[in-house]
Amino acid sequence: MTKTPDYRFSFGPWNINEGADPFGPCTRHPYDHEAKYALYRPMGFEGVQFHDDDVVPEIGKLAPAQVLAKAAGVRAILNNHGLAAEFVAPRLWFAPETIDGGYTSNSAADRQYALDRTLQTIDIARTVGAKAVVLWLAREGTYVREAKNVVTAYRRLLEVLNKMLAYDKEIEIWIEPKPNEPTDLAFVPTAGHAMALAYASQDHRRVKIVVESAHAILANLDPSDEMAFALAHDKLGSVHLNDQNGLKYDQDKNFGTTNLRAAFNQVLVLEDNGYGRNGEFVGLDVKAMRTQKGSPVTDHLRNTRQIFLDLVAKARSYDRKRVEEFRAARDYEGLELYTVQHLLGSR
């Protein structure tokens, strides 16, 4: 087993929110965007996840030079708070040009818009000091299967990856797969699909995966297996930890609060394979309950971080020698009982 250093944690400013959802309005007062940065370090976080318009609000109204000037100002703020930008992602699911997807849209003009904004995101990432751009392919899919030529769509996605890699020779691209929502039939629904695109690209070493717990569960897969698959190929760029109550909408519950054993196995695979030793962040993507009062509401972030650390302690006290004895004897009943009792604190 490879011991990891102390873990580094990140979250995005959207995780401190007003409680609105698709079925109801805000339940909390807004909290100033820039004031959120002061909350990170006291809670034990040092990494900031960004969308391009988190860095530069109203990005579409500004000239390229103005965008980069705003980004440079954000980097100064991060430096003042002792924070690092983990990644920047182009927010392509809000813009009217991306109503039919960006990279796979049936409109050539809209595909060009998506590419231009993505290349600008690379410039923003470099300016704020992030080494990676995340592609959450939110609207890359269809509501009606016959609406797009899917072979052509996947070729267009690969073309975008190659153009990004050619645009900047150092930036990494991290694909974050999700099987559904907001599109019904999503392209690149799993880590395996993302991995195939990575290996087909012109520089696969710089194309990696972000595994989000809830997204894997929504694909009816085990998040720890998705993480292990990426780790086996040295392609786990980051994780977004949360939890999910079955095959529903994306809930972003606090990590470990629905399936503690599944959460333990995610921690175990990270711990046993040295995740974090190269500075990788443990990213959180969790929503506060709409019923939670106050502003800002941050208990969900503190709680998820603490649950992760508690499970790290469980992983480090998990008797690997005993586990190997159970495996050698194929005594999986005994292994399961030991594991559950270990989580319960009775062994």
GIQUIMO-V455873 format. One record per pair of residues at least 12 apart in sequence whose ideal C-beta (glycine too) atoms are under 10 Angstrom apart, sorted by sequence separation. I is the first residue (numbers start at 1). GAP is how many residues later the second one is. If there is no record, write none. Layout:
i;gap
I;GAP
I;GAP
This chain:
i;gap
16;12
18;12
36;12
55;12
56;12
58;12
59;12
90;12
97;12
98;12
102;12
103;12
121;12
141;12
161;12
176;12
177;12
178;12
195;12
197;12
211;12
227;12
240;12
242;12
243;12
245;12
246;12
255;12
270;12
288;12
322;12
323;12
326;12
17;13
18;13
56;13
57;13
92;13
97;13
98;13
101;13
102;13
121;13
140;13
160;13
175;13
177;13
194;13
195;13
211;13
213;13
226;13
241;13
242;13
243;13
245;13
246;13
287;13
288;13
322;13
325;13
326;13
16;14
17;14
53;14
56;14
71;14
96;14
97;14
119;14
121;14
140;14
161;14
177;14
179;14
194;14
195;14
211;14
212;14
213;14
241;14
242;14
243;14
244;14
245;14
286;14
16;15
52;15
55;15
56;15
95;15
97;15
98;15
102;15
103;15
118;15
176;15
177;15
194;15
211;15
240;15
241;15
242;15
243;15
244;15
267;15
286;15
288;15
323;15
55;16
97;16
98;16
102;16
140;16
175;16
177;16
193;16
194;16
211;16
223;16
239;16
242;16
243;16
284;16
322;16
323;16
16;17
56;17
71;17
96;17
97;17
118;17
140;17
177;17
192;17
194;17
209;17
211;17
223;17
243;17
284;17
286;17
13;18
36;18
55;18
56;18
92;18
95;18
157;18
175;18
176;18
177;18
191;18
209;18
211;18
223;18
244;18
286;18
14;19
16;19
52;19
55;19
95;19
97;19
98;19
175;19
190;19
191;19
211;19
223;19
243;19
285;19
286;19
319;19
323;19
13;20
16;20
54;20
55;20
97;20
137;20
140;20
174;20
175;20
177;20
191;20
209;20
210;20
211;20
223;20
243;20
284;20
318;20
322;20
13;21
15;21
33;21
50;21
92;21
173;21
190;21
209;21
223;21
242;21
284;21
318;21
13;22
14;22
92;22
95;22
135;22
175;22
208;22
209;22
241;22
282;22
13;23
16;23
55;23
137;23
175;23
243;23
282;23
319;23
12;24
13;24
33;24
50;24
90;24
173;24
174;24
191;24
209;24
284;24
318;24
11;25
90;25
92;25
114;25
135;25
173;25
190;25
191;25
208;25
211;25
215;25
217;25
241;25
314;25
317;25
318;25
322;25
13;26
48;26
90;26
91;26
92;26
114;26
135;26
189;26
190;26
193;26
208;26
209;26
210;26
211;26
212;26
213;26
214;26
217;26
218;26
220;26
241;26
282;26
13;27
90;27
189;27
192;27
208;27
209;27
210;27
211;27
212;27
213;27
214;27
215;27
217;27
220;27
239;27
255;27
282;27
315;27
11;28
50;28
90;28
173;28
191;28
207;28
208;28
209;28
210;28
211;28
212;28
213;28
214;28
216;28
217;28
218;28
219;28
314;28
319;28
11;29
48;29
89;29
90;29
92;29
135;29
186;29
189;29
190;29
192;29
204;29
205;29
208;29
209;29
210;29
211;29
212;29
213;29
214;29
215;29
217;29
218;29
241;29
255;29
257;29
314;29
10;30
48;30
55;30
90;30
91;30
157;30
173;30
189;30
190;30
191;30
205;30
207;30
208;30
209;30
210;30
211;30
212;30
213;30
214;30
217;30
218;30
239;30
254;30
255;30
282;30
9;31
47;31
59;31
90;31
133;31
156;31
157;31
172;31
190;31
195;31
204;31
206;31
213;31
214;31
217;31
218;31
239;31
255;31
314;31
11;32
46;32
56;32
59;32
88;32
89;32
90;32
103;32
174;32
175;32
177;32
186;32
189;32
191;32
194;32
198;32
212;32
218;32
252;32
254;32
311;32
48;33
55;33
88;33
102;33
104;33
154;33
172;33
173;33
174;33
175;33
176;33
177;33
186;33
217;33
218;33
236;33
252;33
253;33
254;33
9;34
11;34
15;34
54;34
60;34
87;34
88;34
90;34
103;34
105;34
153;34
154;34
169;34
172;34
173;34
174;34
175;34
176;34
177;34
178;34
181;34
191;34
192;34
195;34
199;34
214;34
217;34
236;34
252;34
253;34
254;34
9;35
10;35
12;35
13;35
14;35
46;35
48;35
50;35
53;35
54;35
60;35
88;35
90;35
102;35
104;35
105;35
133;35
150;35
153;35
171;35
172;35
173;35
174;35
175;35
176;35
177;35
180;35
191;35
195;35
198;35
214;35
215;35
250;35
251;35
252;35
254;35
8;36
9;36
10;36
11;36
12;36
13;36
14;36
46;36
47;36
48;36
49;36
50;36
51;36
52;36
53;36
59;36
88;36
89;36
101;36
102;36
103;36
104;36
106;36
157;36
161;36
165;36
166;36
170;36
172;36
174;36
176;36
178;36
179;36
190;36
191;36
194;36
199;36
214;36
223;36
239;36
251;36
252;36
253;36
7;37
8;37
9;37
10;37
11;37
12;37
13;37
14;37
37;37
46;37
47;37
48;37
49;37
50;37
51;37
52;37
53;37
54;37
60;37
88;37
101;37
102;37
103;37
104;37
141;37
148;37
150;37
157;37
160;37
161;37
164;37
165;37
166;37
169;37
174;37
178;37
179;37
181;37
191;37
192;37
195;37
198;37
214;37
222;37
224;37
228;37
236;37
238;37
239;37
250;37
8;38
9;38
10;38
11;38
12;38
13;38
40;38
45;38
46;38
47;38
48;38
49;38
50;38
51;38
52;38
53;38
87;38
88;38
101;38
102;38
104;38
133;38
134;38
135;38
136;38
137;38
138;38
141;38
147;38
158;38
162;38
165;38
168;38
177;38
178;38
179;38
180;38
191;38
192;38
195;38
212;38
214;38
224;38
227;38
228;38
231;38
270;38
8;39
10;39
12;39
34;39
38;39
47;39
48;39
49;39
50;39
51;39
52;39
85;39
86;39
88;39
100;39
101;39
131;39
132;39
133;39
134;39
135;39
136;39
137;39
141;39
143;39
145;39
148;39
154;39
158;39
161;39
162;39
163;39
164;39
165;39
176;39
177;39
179;39
180;39
190;39
191;39
213;39
214;39
223;39
224;39
227;39
230;39
231;39
234;39
236;39
10;40
14;40
34;40
37;40
41;40
46;40
47;40
48;40
49;40
51;40
52;40
85;40
88;40
98;40
99;40
100;40
101;40
131;40
132;40
133;40
134;40
135;40
136;40
137;40
138;40
141;40
143;40
144;40
145;40
157;40
158;40
161;40
162;40
165;40
178;40
179;40
195;40
212;40
213;40
222;40
223;40
224;40
225;40
226;40
227;40
228;40
229;40
267;40
271;40
13;41
37;41
40;41
41;41
50;41
51;41
53;41
85;41
87;41
88;41
89;41
98;41
101;41
106;41
115;41
119;41
130;41
131;41
132;41
133;41
134;41
135;41
136;41
137;41
141;41
142;41
143;41
144;41
160;41
161;41
162;41
165;41
178;41
179;41
194;41
214;41
217;41
224;41
225;41
227;41
228;41
231;41
232;41
239;41
240;41
241;41
242;41
263;41
267;41
270;41
271;41
12;42
13;42
38;42
39;42
40;42
41;42
51;42
53;42
85;42
86;42
88;42
98;42
100;42
106;42
114;42
118;42
122;42
126;42
130;42
132;42
134;42
135;42
136;42
141;42
142;42
143;42
154;42
158;42
159;42
161;42
164;42
165;42
177;42
179;42
191;42
213;42
217;42
223;42
224;42
227;42
228;42
231;42
238;42
239;42
240;42
241;42
242;42
266;42
267;42
270;42
34;43
37;43
38;43
40;43
51;43
85;43
86;43
87;43
89;43
90;43
92;43
93;43
100;43
105;43
106;43
121;43
125;43
131;43
138;43
139;43
140;43
141;43
142;43
154;43
157;43
158;43
161;43
164;43
213;43
222;43
223;43
224;43
226;43
227;43
231;43
237;43
238;43
239;43
240;43
241;43
242;43
243;43
257;43
267;43
268;43
271;43
272;43
37;44
84;44
85;44
86;44
87;44
88;44
89;44
90;44
92;44
93;44
94;44
95;44
104;44
115;44
119;44
123;44
126;44
138;44
139;44
141;44
142;44
157;44
158;44
177;44
191;44
214;44
222;44
224;44
225;44
228;44
231;44
234;44
236;44
237;44
238;44
239;44
240;44
241;44
242;44
263;44
267;44
268;44
271;44
37;45
38;45
84;45
85;45
86;45
87;45
88;45
89;45
90;45
91;45
92;45
93;45
94;45
104;45
111;45
115;45
118;45
119;45
122;45
123;45
126;45
138;45
141;45
142;45
155;45
161;45
162;45
191;45
213;45
217;45
224;45
228;45
230;45
238;45
239;45
240;45
241;45
242;45
254;45
255;45
263;45
266;45
267;45
270;45
271;45
37;46
83;46
84;46
85;46
86;46
87;46
88;46
89;46
90;46
92;46
93;46
101;46
104;46
106;46
114;46
118;46
122;46
125;46
137;46
140;46
141;46
154;46
161;46
213;46
216;46
223;46
224;46
227;46
237;46
239;46
240;46
254;46
257;46
264;46
265;46
267;46
268;46
269;46
272;46
84;47
85;47
87;47
89;47
91;47
92;47
93;47
100;47
101;47
106;47
125;47
139;47
140;47
141;47
222;47
253;47
254;47
256;47
257;47
260;47
263;47
264;47
267;47
268;47
271;47
86;48
92;48
100;48
104;48
105;48
111;48
115;48
119;48
122;48
123;48
138;48
139;48
140;48
141;48
227;48
252;48
254;48
255;48
256;48
263;48
264;48
267;48
268;48
272;48
71;49
75;49
89;49
104;49
111;49
115;49
118;49
119;49
122;49
137;49
177;49
213;49
254;49
255;49
266;49
267;49
74;50
78;50
79;50
103;50
104;50
121;50
137;50
213;50
216;50
254;50
255;50
256;50
257;50
260;50
264;50
265;50
268;50
77;51
78;51
104;51
105;51
122;51
137;51
253;51
254;51
255;51
256;51
260;51
263;51
264;51
267;51
64;52
68;52
71;52
72;52
75;52
76;52
78;52
101;52
104;52
115;52
136;52
137;52
252;52
254;52
255;52
256;52
60;53
67;53
71;53
74;53
75;53
103;53
104;53
135;53
213;53
254;53
255;53
67;54
70;54
71;54
73;54
74;54
75;54
102;54
103;54
254;54
256;54
260;54
264;54
68;55
71;55
72;55
73;55
74;55
75;55
101;55
103;55
118;55
211;55
256;55
268;55
64;56
67;56
68;56
71;56
72;56
101;56
103;56
104;56
137;56
255;56
60;57
67;57
70;57
71;57
103;57
137;57
59;58
68;58
69;58
71;58
102;58
103;58
242;58
64;59
68;59
135;59
67;60
68;60
103;60
137;60
175;60
59;61
174;61
176;61
243;61
59;62
135;62
174;62
175;62
176;62
242;62
174;63
241;63
53;64
56;64
173;64
174;64
176;64
241;64
243;64
52;65
59;65
172;65
52;66
55;66
241;66
180;67
181;67
241;67
52;68
53;68
56;68
179;68
180;68
181;68
182;68
52;69
55;69
180;69
181;69
51;70
52;70
54;70
55;70
180;70
215;70
50;71
52;71
53;71
56;71
212;71
213;71
214;71
268;71
52;72
55;72
56;72
135;72
178;72
208;72
211;72
213;72
214;72
10;73
51;73
52;73
55;73
210;73
212;73
213;73
10;74
12;74
50;74
132;74
134;74
136;74
265;74
10;75
11;75
12;75
50;75
55;75
131;75
135;75
210;75
261;75
264;75
8;76
10;76
132;76
134;76
136;76
264;76
9;77
10;77
12;77
14;77
8;78
50;78
132;78
261;78
264;78
136;79
261;79
264;79
48;80
50;80
260;80
263;80
49;81
52;81
48;82
101;82
261;82
47;83
50;83
51;83
88;83
100;83
104;83
260;83
50;84
87;84
103;84
260;84
49;85
51;85
87;85
89;85
101;85
87;86
101;86
87;87
89;87
86;88
87;89
93;89
93;90
134;103
134;104
136;104
132;105
131;106
132;106
134;106
176;109
89;121
87;123
131;148
134;149
87;150
86;151
87;151
86;152
22;160
49;161
49;189
47;191
49;191
86;193
86;194
87;194
84;195
86;195
87;196
84;197
86;197
15;227
22;227
10;228
12;228
21;228
10;229
11;229
10;230
11;230
9;232
47;232
49;232
47;233
48;233
47;234
49;234
46;235
47;235
49;235
45;236
47;236
49;236
15;237
45;237
47;237
45;238
45;239
45;253
43;255
42;256
43;256
45;256
39;257
44;257
45;257
40;258
43;258
44;258
39;259
43;259
7;260
28;260
36;260
42;260
45;260
27;261
35;261
40;261
44;261
27;262
28;262
36;262
39;262
43;262
44;262
7;263
27;263
31;263
32;263
7;264
26;264
27;264
28;264
31;264
32;264
25;265
27;265
28;265
29;265
30;265
31;265
44;265
4;266
21;266
24;266
27;266
28;266
29;266
30;266
31;266
4;267
23;267
28;267
29;267
31;267
3;268
4;268
7;268
8;268
15;268
19;268
28;268
2;269
3;269
4;269
5;269
7;269
15;269
19;269
21;269
28;269
1;270
2;270
4;270
6;270
10;270
11;270
15;270
17;270
18;270
19;270
20;270
27;270
1;271
2;271
3;271
4;271
5;271
8;271
10;271
11;271
12;271
14;271
15;271
17;271
19;271
1;272
2;272
4;272
5;272
8;272
9;272
10;272
11;272
12;272
15;272
16;272
18;272
19;272
1;273
2;273
4;273
5;273
7;273
8;273
9;273
10;273
11;273
12;273
14;273
15;273
17;273
19;273
3;274
4;274
5;274
7;274
8;274
9;274
10;274
11;274
19;274
2;275
7;275
8;275
9;275
10;275
11;275
4;276
19;276
18;277
18;278
19;278
16;279
17;279
18;279
16;280
17;280
16;281
15;282
16;282
15;283
16;284
15;285
16;285
15;286
11;287
11;289
15;289
11;290
9;292
11;293
11;294
9;295
9;296
7;298
9;299
9;300
7;301
7;302
6;303
7;305
6;306
4;308
4;311
4;312
3;313
1;314
1;315
1;317
1;319
